[in-house]
């Protein structure tokens, strides 16, 4: 995204080593609580089950604010080899419609190899 005076769109990868007995549902319940406690004005808009290369995954759509500016984020999260993998794509809410297809393409192109 070109430089602006406001929030810059970004993609952030997060990798978390998870306890051996933690499943996707438990991990994501904890993440839902963490997001609501740590992000200003957090509102979960949608949470859907999906897959990444045959691995169960969730896709989250939410809004929150960063330094008073409304932002929209999409997250794709799954567990691969005991590692919780999250790709978070965030954009100014005012630019979301302009960039939504690009965000979806990045997440749709995710591949981790055969299951």
LINSULUR-V268640 format. One line per field, one symbol per residue. ss: DSSP state (~ for helix, > for strand, _ for the rest). burial: 1 if it has 24 or more other C-alpha atoms within 12 Angstrom, else 0. A space follows every 10 residues. Layout:
ss: ???
burial: ???
This chain:
ss: _________> >>>>>>>___ ___~~~~~~~ ~~~~~~~~_> >>>>>>>>>> >>__>>>>>> >>>>>>__>> >>>>>>>>>> __>>>>>>>> >>~~~~~~~~ ~~~~~~~~__ _____
burial: 0000001111 0000000000 0001001100 0100100010 0010000000 0100101111 1111100001 1111111111 0001111111 1110110010 0011001000 00000
